[in-house]
Amino acid sequence: MLPSGPEPSPTRDNLRDQLHVWIAKPERFRDEAALARYRSWLSADECARADRYMAADDRHLFLVAHALLRATLSLYGDLRPEQWQFTSDEQGRPEIAAPQTGETRLRFSLSHTPGLVACAVSERGECGIDVEGIGRVSDPRGLAARYFHRREREEIDRLSDEVVDARFVEYWTLKEAYVKARGLGLALALDGFYFTLGHGGPISIAFEAPASDRSAAWQFDLWRPTADHVLAVAGQRRGGRFHDVLSREMRPVGP
């Protein structure tokens, strides 16, 4: 895997002031020799997890996602893709296992859905990322009524059938990105906080009392990397400042 485009590859130096997002489109990764090389990067546990998927497309998606993570981390560290080792914290969030020295450490978040994988990398602050496909939810209003905050539900109920699915996915990806960044999993109720999607302005988060977090501690970005997908990323703000979000795509090496 290599970064696409003529721009210089992001480095750990500029990661200090930025949050980096890397994406890959699984259908572009079909060369058998390259796929065998990517699988050789994975740990025995990752290979076993990949092999549990019954469908070949799901195994392929898992492989590309975890190869993307390893290739991405090697852009910022001194290890080769196959040398990265991972562990989980008390809440089950994956982390880099090897000790990281100095006052900063790499943090990452990985997400995949049919047609797209994405990885966020940050330093000095937590991050979370989520990607979802548009048009795959059969009952967006019903799901919103079950999981979303009252303010989000009210907006969803007002929308027409033509746009309700896309707005539901926008809220869902934002919530998933934030939950991943907090690392609390199911302990964080999705209806305990809500988002406001400004018209051209920053996306804001607010909390039900008693607040479990500070709105000003986070920034969010939301966009469509393809016509069929929504991507949301959450990052902790540093010193009250917004940091730039840089997005790049990984491309396959070889035919």
C-alpha positions in Angstrom: 0.0 0.0 0.0 1.2 3.5 -0.9 -0.3 7.0 -0.4 -2.0 8.3 -3.5 -1.5 11.7 -5.1 1.5 13.9 -5.7 1.5 15.5 -2.2 4.2 14.5 0.3 3.2 11.8 2.7 2.0 13.0 6.1 4.7 12.6 8.8 4.7 12.5 12.6 6.1 16.0 12.6 2.9 17.5 11.2 0.7 15.0 13.1 1.4 17.2 16.1 -1.0 19.8 14.8 -3.2 17.7 12.6 -5.5 14.7 12.7 -4.9 12.3 9.8 -7.5 10.2 8.1 -6.6 7.4 5.6 -9.1 5.6 3.5 -8.9 2.7 1.1 -11.5 1.2 -1.3 -11.4 -2.6 -1.0 -12.4 -3.3 -4.6 -9.1 -1.8 -5.8 -7.1 -4.4 -3.9 -7.4 -7.6 -5.9 -3.8 -8.6 -6.8 -3.3 -12.0 -5.3 0.4 -11.5 -4.6 -0.3 -8.2 -2.8 -3.1 -9.7 -0.8 -0.8 -12.6 0.3 1.7 -10.0 1.4 -0.9 -8.1 3.4 -2.0 -11.3 5.1 1.6 -12.0 6.1 1.5 -8.7 8.1 -1.4 -9.8 10.3 -0.9 -11.6 13.6 -2.2 -15.1 14.2 -5.2 -13.7 16.0 -6.0 -11.3 13.2 -5.8 -14.1 10.7 -8.1 -16.3 12.8 -10.6 -13.4 13.1 -10.5 -12.9 9.3 -11.1 -16.6 8.7 -14.2 -16.6 10.9 -16.1 -14.7 8.3 -18.2 -17.0 6.1 -18.3 -14.7 3.0 -15.2 -14.1 0.9 -16.1 -10.4 0.6 -16.2 -10.0 4.4 -12.8 -11.7 4.7 -11.4 -9.4 2.0 -12.8 -6.3 3.8 -11.2 -7.4 7.1 -7.8 -8.0 5.4 -7.7 -4.7 3.6 -8.8 -2.8 6.8 -6.1 -4.3 9.0 -3.5 -4.0 6.3 -4.4 -0.3 6.0 -4.0 0.2 9.7 -0.5 -1.4 9.7 0.6 0.4 6.6 -0.6 3.7 8.0 1.1 3.3 11.4 4.4 2.6 9.6 4.2 6.0 8.1 4.6 7.5 11.6 6.8 5.0 13.4 10.0 3.0 12.9 8.3 -0.4 12.6 7.4 -2.3 9.5 3.7 -3.2 9.0 4.1 -6.8 10.3 6.0 -5.6 13.5 3.1 -3.7 15.0 1.5 -5.4 18.0 -1.8 -4.5 19.6 -3.6 -4.9 22.9 -6.9 -3.7 24.3 -7.6 -1.4 27.2 -10.0 -2.1 30.1 -13.0 -1.2 27.8 -11.8 -3.3 24.9 -10.4 -0.4 22.8 -7.4 -1.6 20.7 -4.1 0.2 21.3 -0.5 -0.2 20.3 1.1 -2.7 22.6 4.7 -1.7 22.4 5.7 1.0 24.9 5.8 4.5 23.4 8.3 6.8 24.9 8.1 10.6 25.2 5.2 12.9 26.1 3.2 12.0 23.1 1.9 8.7 21.7 0.2 7.5 18.6 -3.6 6.8 18.9 -5.6 5.3 16.1 -9.2 4.3 15.2 -10.3 1.9 12.5 -13.6 1.4 10.8 -14.8 -0.5 7.8 -18.1 -1.1 5.9 -18.7 -2.7 2.5 -16.9 -0.6 -0.1 -14.7 1.5 2.2 -12.2 1.3 5.1 -10.9 4.2 7.1 -8.3 4.8 9.7 -7.7 7.9 11.9 -4.4 8.7 13.5 -3.7 11.3 16.2 -1.1 12.3 18.7 -1.7 13.8 22.2 -5.4 13.3 22.0 -7.9 10.5 21.5 -9.6 10.0 18.2 -12.5 8.0 16.7 -13.7 7.2 13.2 -16.7 5.6 11.7 -17.8 4.9 8.1 -21.2 3.7 7.0 -23.0 3.1 3.7 -26.1 5.2 2.7 -29.3 3.5 1.8 -28.8 0.3 3.9 -31.1 1.2 6.8 -34.6 -0.1 6.4 -36.2 2.0 9.2 -34.1 5.1 10.0 -37.0 6.7 12.0 -37.5 3.6 14.1 -33.8 3.3 14.9 -33.6 7.0 15.7 -36.6 6.7 18.1 -34.8 3.8 19.8 -31.2 5.2 20.1 -31.1 9.0 19.4 -31.4 12.0 21.7 -34.8 13.7 21.6 -33.5 16.7 19.6 -32.1 14.4 16.9 -35.3 12.3 16.8 -37.3 15.5 16.3 -35.3 16.5 13.3 -35.3 13.0 11.8 -39.1 13.0 12.1 -39.4 16.2 10.2 -37.4 15.1 7.2 -38.8 13.8 4.0 -38.3 10.2 2.9 -35.8 11.4 0.2 -33.3 12.8 2.7 -34.0 11.0 6.0 -31.7 8.1 5.4 -28.6 10.3 4.7 -29.2 12.4 7.8 -29.7 9.3 10.0 -26.3 8.0 8.8 -24.7 11.3 9.5 -25.8 11.3 13.1 -25.0 7.6 13.5 -21.5 7.9 12.2 -20.9 11.0 14.4 -22.1 9.1 17.5 -20.0 6.0 16.7 -16.9 8.2 16.1 -17.4 9.9 19.5 -18.0 6.6 21.3 -14.9 5.1 19.8 -12.8 8.2 20.8 -14.1 8.0 24.4 -13.4 4.2 24.5 -16.4 3.5 26.7 -18.3 1.2 24.3 -21.8 0.3 25.3 -21.4 2.1 28.6 -22.0 5.4 26.8 -25.7 5.7 26.0 -26.3 7.2 22.5 -29.2 9.3 23.7 -27.2 11.0 26.4 -25.7 13.4 23.9 -26.7 15.1 20.7 -25.2 16.8 17.7 -26.0 20.1 16.0 -25.0 20.1 12.3 -24.3 23.8 11.5 -24.9 25.2 8.0 -21.3 25.6 6.9 -20.1 26.0 10.5 -18.5 23.5 13.0 -20.4 20.5 14.2 -21.1 20.7 17.9 -21.9 18.2 20.6 -24.0 18.7 23.8 -24.8 16.5 26.7 -27.7 15.8 29.0 -27.3 16.9 32.6 -25.3 15.8 34.5 -22.8 16.2 31.6 -20.3 13.4 31.3 -17.9 15.4 29.1 -17.1 18.9 27.9 -18.4 20.0 24.5 -15.4 22.3 23.9 -13.0 19.4 24.3 -13.9 17.9 21.0 -14.0 18.6 17.3 -15.9 16.7 14.6 -15.6 16.4 10.8 -18.2 14.8 8.5 -18.0 14.2 4.8 -18.7 11.8 2.0 -15.6 10.1 0.7 -17.7 8.4 -2.0 -21.2 8.9 -3.3 -22.4 6.0 -1.2 -20.6 6.5 2.1 -20.5 8.9 5.1 -17.4 9.3 7.2 -17.2 10.9 10.6 -14.2 11.6 12.7 -13.9 12.8 16.3 -10.7 14.3 17.8 -9.8 15.8 21.1 -8.9 19.5 20.8 -5.5 20.6 22.0 -5.3 23.7 24.1 -8.8 24.8 23.0 -7.6 25.0 19.3 -9.1 23.2 16.4 -6.6 21.2 14.5 -6.5 20.5 10.7 -7.9 17.2 9.5 -5.9 15.8 6.5 -7.4 13.0 4.4 -5.5 10.8 2.0 -6.2 7.5 0.2 -4.0 4.5 0.2 -3.7 2.7 -3.2 -2.5 -0.8 -4.0 1.0 -1.6 -5.2 1.4 -3.7 -8.3 -1.1 -4.6 -11.0 
